[in-house]
Amino acid sequence: MSNLTVRPRRLRRNEAVRRLVREHAVSRDDLIYPLFVAPGTGVKREISSLPGNYHWSADTILCEIEEMLKLGVRSALLFGLPESKDEVGSGAYDAHGVVQEAIRSIKARFPETYIITDVCLCEYTSHGHCGIVKGETVDNDPTLGLLARTALSHAEAGADMVAPSDMMDGRVAAIRAALDEHGFQDVPIMAYSAKYASAYYGPFRAAADSAPAFGDRRSYQMDPPNAREALREVELDVLEGADIVMVKPALAYMDVIYRVREAFNLPVACYNVSGEFAMVKAAAAQGLIDERRIVMETMAGFKRAGADIIITYHAKDVARWLKEEE
Ligand SMILES: [Zn+2]
């Protein structure tokens, strides 16, 4: 006879008991699906660096939104690829820009869609930086007004939430003030608070055509080895009026998600970025991993780390798999 009295395996014997004691669960309600909008009509162009993701025009995107809603994912995060670019990223705050038109198109057909917009200039500037460039540097303060104009134009087009991703100092306060001044005090801000200068964004740059023409983003995005600094960035965004704070990327920054979760009471989002997605897709295509299990395990990891919200290119697949598991 064994003298073991404590046997954790008792609670792992079958699926029923495992479900009963499960600590964290991913829900379709947690998911945000990123989508790329391009000019024109009838556009559905697969993004080679992000298999299964497309550039959509304001008309074709409706099919994707419909499918997303059918699967039980209600929130989309929109990125724009403008017709033309210039030094000051004027396409970003054009009332008839790509994102603004896509918002109107989606809201007219599927008003229940919760539309979040990425607020930044890098997809719209000829130099590919997230702000106004002076010499070789990105000039913080003159950029703030343009970011605020961008967020305001999204709200005017019908966006439900805005998400500044530029990492300029003081942008949340500038955006909050502009929204409030124009009657959009109920539009929340999801701040990309701890956004790192990461190599994991590689496939996105190709998708959004937003690689900087010179230099890199290390003078405004965070240095990957830093975690305490992330808490400081989050704190500032909270003080400036952020409603949700985000950690980006997710996989290599699980500790940061956890620390932010522990230190603040706001909802925490994480961005499961393009490089994380592309690595899974590449390994799965080679038969090296079980895509479904890897993705679901990763999603559970984000929840365990403390994320309330997961922004992911896997959103439709995750929703489908969750439905199958029910
Ligand atoms: Zn940017």
Boltz pocket constraint, residues with backbone or C-beta under 6 A from the ligand:
constraints:
  - pocket:
      binder: B
      contacts: [[A, 120], [A, 121], [A, 122], [A, 123], [A, 128], [A, 129], [A, 130], [A, 165], [A, 166]]
      max_distance: 6.0
